[in-house]
């Protein structure tokens, strides 16, 4: 006859071989079994979980109000493929799929319950990628410049006003436009994006306004334009600074009267659209120079968003790098943990003329070349690797130098105001004072404290 200890060991081995999380509870909701997958998904060790209340371990969004296992214990009926979220030990929200059943003893009496759960993080993220459903949370950034934009995005989205987004190429103007749409009351209708710089004027006119059959040689049938497709939703006009004077006139009419007229048509068609325009040019200067209609400029610049370049928000680089690596791990089935300290230092000091898009390309190339668990300097593009000058390696800045660089740059931006700088850096003022002393950081000539009364 097998001893209880050997039976328990055998059961643990079986449970640990299952890829899904499995745990059991007694009638008092204390955890009595907890397999390896459950520990991996929750970040809680088996030793800590056993004997704990399940609600203390899982902290799900349904623990108090709609616990699947509690429903099973009350009704005796299993729950299959319910969904919920748990909060793991790192504070991350993990989507899970749940199934539950009663736990019976040899005599058929209920002694507890069993629940299996599957981590749906990859499934959820892949669905999000495939559907291209950008949301406010998908915009990555914690720098002051980005946080200021995050604060006003919900208010902008709730309005119906036309928006102009200005910023260098690669700063994510379309991502912001999609976020505005997805946060608005128009989110159930289409978001239609048009790159105005990618088409010649004649094709752009047909693309935007549509055409009637016979309007030109190849017009075999009626074709609705992008404005018509966006009816009830949002149209995003990217690179609007590149459109011709004639197209500016036609666009001005749409903004003023909210009607379109297809090529070859004789009747106007009303459209209910919100226009979000974007450009990497200085439209104000173009309007002053007469190369962009001033009346159109003020029509599209009702709400103005100015996106910072990546070099103006270097604090976001580590966050962006981790996000990009996690995304590539999901898409390519790899398990790269991150970048080495030397790589992060090199990424922090690069100027990024191509902004976030350039960073994405750098990380993707390094990701493809990496065969280990960490991206190293030799995985970076050649132009990003340390150059050899006069027979010696020109090394990237050390982590200490990188920290000194970030603090100095923040103090300069905040004109020496230590309280504001500490807030931007996410540290206590006392910690900032210590780092200024330890790293021998020179303070700006202007003392920002003089601005406070």
C-alpha positions, 0 to 999 in steps of 0.5 A: 500500500502506497503511503500518503506522502508518496501519493501526494508526490505523485499527484504533484508530479502529474499537476506540474506536467500540465501547462495550465495553472491548476490549484485546489482549495478546501471548504475554507478557501485555503489553497491545498495544491498549486502547480508549477504553471500556477506559480509561473503565471501568478509569480507566487511560489508554491510554498507561499500559496499553500495555506493562503486564501485564494483571493489573496493570491490571485487578486482577480477582478471577480474575486468578490463579486463573481468568483467562478469557483464560488459559483461551482461550490454553491451550485455543484455545476462546473464553469467552463472557459470563463474569462477574468483578470488576475494581478500578478506579484509584479502588479501586472494585469494578466488575462486568464481563461478559467474552468472549475469543478468540485473536489470530492473525496472517496465517499463522494463528499465535497471537500473543496474545489479545483480550478484550472486557468490559462494565461491569455496574454499572448492571445490577447496581444496577438488579436490586438496586433491583427485587428490593429485596434490601437488604444490610449494605453498603447502609446508608450511614454512616461516622460513629462512631455508625453504625460501632458499629452496623455492628460488632454487626450480624453478631453480632445477625444470627447470633442468633435473639433478638428485636430492638427498633429505636428511632429517629426517623422516617426513620432507616432502621429497616426497612433495618436490619431487612432487613440483619439478615434478609439476614445471618442463616440465615433469608435464604432465607425471607421477610422480611415487613414490617407497619406496625402504625400504618397499620391499625385494630385489627380489620384489623391482627388479620386481617392478622397472624393471618389468618382462616378462611372465614366469620370475618366478612362478607367472609371468603369464603375462608381467608387466611394472616396475615403471621405464617404467611407469615413462617414460617421467616423474619423478620417486621418489626413497624414502629411497634409502639408504636401497637398497642392493649392487646388486640393487645399481649396477642395479640402477647405470646402469639406471643412466648411460645408461638410459636403463632398462632390465625387469626380464626374458627379453633379450632386453634393453628398453630406458627410459626418466626419471628424478630421484629424490632420498631421504633418512633419512640416511647419504649417504656420511658416508655410501659411506666412510664406503663402505656400499653404492657405491661411484659411485652411490652416486655421480650419484644421488647427482648431486643436493643436498637438505637438509631438516631441521627438525621441531625443526630447524624451529620452526617459522613454527609451528603456520603456519603449525598448522593453515594450518592443522586445515583448512585442517581438517575443510574442510575434516571433516565439522567442524569449529574449529577456532584454538588452545588455547595459552597454546596449542600453547606454548606446541606445540612450545616447543616440540622437534618433533622427528617425525617432521611434520608428528608427528605434523600432528598426534598430531593436527588430534587427538586433532581435533577429540577430540575437541567438541568446537571451540578451541583445549585445552590442554586436547585434546592433546595426554597424552604425550603432556599434562603438567605432574604433578610433586611433587603434582604441575602442570608443566605448559607449557611456557607462551606466553611471555616465548615462545616469549623470547625463539624464539628471543633467539634461533634466536639470537644464530643462527645469532650469535648475529646479530640483523639485521639478527635476526630481518629479520628472525623474521619478525620484525623491528630492533627497535622492536627487540631492545625493546623486548631484553630490555623488556624481558631481553634477554641475547645476545650471547658471539659472536657479529655478527656485527663484521662480517660486514665490 
